Amino acid sequence: MKASDQKDPAEVMTPSWELVSKSFKLVQQNIEQIIFLFLLPALTYTLGFILLDTTKGLHHLTTRQTIGLIIVIIGCVWSLINLAPSLYFRVRTLTQKQPVSTKQAYKEGLPLFFRILATQIAVGILVLVGFVLLIVPGVIALRRYYLASYYLVDKNLSISEALKMSSEQTKPYRGYVWGTLGVQLVFAIGGSVLAPIPVVGIVLGSLVGYICLFLDSLRYRELVKANA
């Protein structure tokens, strides 16, 4: 998009805090899919971590700790398997008229697994290298590429094409991209504050995070429309 064709950000972008209520509404409308794609793997990992009880040391595992370790591994593998279906679910929930079923998310999302994983690894490396060199390049890289996986899924792009499009389309609206990241950071801090509460803290902290589950996809949809 040429500079002369750039739309006024205030006319095409929603303030980031206003997206929170929209995200929460989508969570309420898609609770079944969220349970299978996000909540159950997280609860599995949490249960395993509680049983593992790292405060007692891991040099000589008890039976309880061994079971906990196995459950932690299951939770991690489950979360990894759900990486592509969960991203597909968040993208397509906002780009197709019919609700995205759990079955559809797995069927259509799993074939994208390696491309999505490779994209996210590439983004992680670019951001890390940027922070190692200087803080500012790392921050810029984060803004440029953190939505790259959404472009890859939505437009069926290659990894390099997704990175390039994410960089180009977020640049004119970087203030709103930063706002989205800032809101997510606030909720992440809120979740970490709740996490130490005995028994229910980790679960409550995770639930707080789910309020912003669709924040990225909502911002992504606005960016695509703004750059059309």
C-alpha positions in Angstrom: 0.0 0.0 0.0 1.3 3.4 -1.0 1.6 6.1 1.7 -1.0 8.2 -0.2 -3.4 5.3 -0.1 -3.0 4.7 3.6 -6.2 4.9 5.6 -6.6 7.0 8.7 -5.8 4.5 11.5 -8.5 6.0 13.8 -11.1 5.2 11.1 -10.2 1.6 10.5 -8.7 0.4 13.9 -10.5 -0.3 17.1 -8.7 0.8 20.3 -7.1 -2.3 21.9 -9.0 -2.2 25.1 -12.3 -2.2 23.2 -11.3 -5.4 21.5 -11.3 -7.2 24.9 -15.1 -7.3 25.2 -15.3 -8.6 21.6 -12.8 -11.3 22.4 -14.6 -12.3 25.5 -17.9 -12.5 23.6 -16.3 -14.8 21.0 -14.9 -17.0 23.8 -18.4 -17.4 25.2 -19.8 -18.3 21.8 -17.1 -21.0 21.2 -16.6 -22.5 24.6 -16.8 -26.1 23.5 -14.0 -25.7 21.0 -11.9 -23.7 23.5 -12.3 -26.5 26.1 -10.7 -29.1 23.7 -8.2 -26.9 22.0 -6.9 -24.8 24.9 -8.4 -25.6 28.3 -8.0 -29.4 28.6 -4.3 -29.5 27.5 -3.6 -26.6 29.9 -5.4 -28.4 32.8 -3.5 -31.6 32.0 -0.2 -29.9 32.2 -1.3 -28.1 35.4 -2.3 -31.3 37.1 1.0 -33.0 36.2 2.9 -30.0 37.5 1.1 -30.1 40.8 1.8 -33.9 41.2 5.4 -33.4 40.2 5.9 -30.9 43.0 9.3 -29.6 42.1 9.8 -28.1 45.6 10.7 -31.6 46.9 13.5 -32.0 44.3 13.7 -34.2 41.3 16.8 -36.3 42.0 14.8 -39.3 43.3 11.3 -39.2 41.9 8.5 -40.7 44.0 5.7 -42.6 42.4 3.5 -39.5 42.6 6.2 -37.4 40.9 6.8 -39.9 38.2 3.0 -39.9 37.4 3.1 -36.1 37.5 6.1 -36.0 35.0 4.2 -38.3 32.6 1.1 -36.1 32.8 3.2 -33.0 32.2 4.7 -34.6 29.1 1.2 -35.6 27.9 0.0 -32.0 28.4 3.0 -30.5 26.5 2.6 -32.9 23.6 -1.1 -32.3 23.5 -0.5 -28.5 23.5 2.0 -28.9 20.7 -0.4 -31.0 18.6 -3.1 -28.3 19.1 -0.7 -25.5 17.9 -2.0 -25.5 14.3 -5.7 -26.4 15.0 -6.0 -23.7 17.6 -4.5 -21.1 15.4 -6.7 -22.2 12.5 -9.7 -22.0 14.8 -8.9 -18.4 15.8 -8.3 -17.3 12.2 -11.3 -18.9 10.7 -13.7 -18.0 13.4 -13.4 -14.4 12.2 -13.2 -15.1 8.4 -16.0 -17.6 7.8 -19.7 -17.3 8.5 -20.3 -20.7 10.0 -18.8 -21.7 13.4 -15.6 -23.6 13.3 -16.1 -27.0 14.8 -13.4 -28.8 16.8 -13.3 -31.5 14.1 -12.8 -28.9 11.3 -10.0 -27.2 13.3 -8.1 -30.5 13.5 -8.9 -31.6 10.0 -7.8 -28.3 8.3 -5.3 -27.1 10.9 -3.1 -30.2 11.4 -1.7 -30.2 7.8 -0.4 -26.7 8.5 1.5 -27.8 11.6 5.1 -27.8 10.3 4.7 -24.5 8.4 3.2 -22.8 11.5 5.8 -24.3 13.8 8.6 -23.2 11.5 7.1 -19.7 11.2 6.9 -19.3 14.9 10.5 -20.6 15.4 11.7 -18.1 12.7 9.8 -15.2 14.5 11.3 -16.3 17.8 14.8 -16.3 16.3 14.4 -12.9 14.6 13.1 -11.3 17.8 15.8 -12.9 19.9 18.6 -11.8 17.6 17.1 -8.3 17.6 17.1 -8.2 21.4 20.7 -9.6 21.5 21.9 -6.9 19.1 19.9 -4.0 20.7 16.6 -3.7 22.4 15.1 -1.5 19.7 15.6 -4.0 16.8 14.1 -6.7 18.9 11.0 -4.6 19.7 10.6 -3.7 16.0 11.0 -7.4 15.0 8.2 -8.3 17.5 5.9 -5.8 16.0 6.7 -6.9 12.4 6.3 -10.6 12.7 4.1 -11.6 15.6 1.0 -12.0 13.4 2.9 -13.8 10.6 1.3 -17.1 11.5 -2.1 -15.6 11.0 -1.2 -14.4 7.5 0.2 -17.9 6.7 -3.0 -19.7 7.7 -5.5 -17.2 6.3 -3.8 -16.7 2.9 -2.0 -20.0 2.6 1.4 -18.3 2.2 4.9 -19.6 2.4 6.9 -18.8 5.5 8.8 -16.0 3.8 5.7 -14.5 2.3 3.9 -14.5 5.6 6.8 -12.8 7.3 7.0 -10.1 4.6 3.2 -9.5 4.5 3.0 -9.2 8.3 5.9 -6.7 8.3 4.4 -4.6 5.6 0.8 -4.5 6.8 1.5 -3.9 10.5 3.9 -1.0 9.8 1.3 1.7 9.1 -0.7 0.7 12.1 2.1 -0.1 14.5 0.6 1.9 17.3 -2.5 -0.3 17.4 -0.3 -3.4 17.2 1.7 -2.2 20.2 -1.6 -1.5 22.0 -2.8 -5.1 21.4 0.5 -6.4 22.8 0.2 -4.1 25.7 -3.3 -5.3 26.6 -2.1 -8.9 26.4 0.8 -8.1 28.7 -1.6 -6.6 31.3 -3.7 -9.7 31.3 -0.7 -12.0 31.4 0.5 -10.1 34.5 -2.9 -10.4 36.0 -2.9 -14.1 35.5 0.6 -14.4 37.1 -0.7 -12.5 40.1 -3.5 -15.1 40.5 -1.3 -18.1 39.9 0.2 -18.4 43.4 -3.2 -18.7 45.0 -3.3 -22.3 46.5 -5.2 -25.0 44.6 -7.2 -22.7 42.2 -4.6 -20.0 41.3 -3.1 -21.6 38.2 -6.6 -22.4 36.8 -7.8 -18.8 37.5 -4.7 -17.3 36.0 -5.3 -19.4 32.8 -8.9 -18.4 32.6 -8.0 -14.7 32.8 -5.7 -15.2 29.9 -8.5 -16.7 27.8 -10.4 -13.5 27.9 -7.9 -12.1 25.3 -7.9 -15.3 23.3 -9.2 -13.6 20.1 -7.4 -10.3 20.5 -4.7 -11.2 17.9 -7.2 -12.5 15.4 -9.4 -9.4 15.8 -6.5 -7.1 15.2 -5.4 -9.2 12.3 -8.8 -9.0 10.7 -8.7 -5.2 11.0 -5.2 -5.0 9.5 -6.3 -7.1 6.5 -9.3 -4.9 5.9 -7.3 -1.7 6.4 -4.7 -2.8 3.8 -7.3 -4.0 1.3 
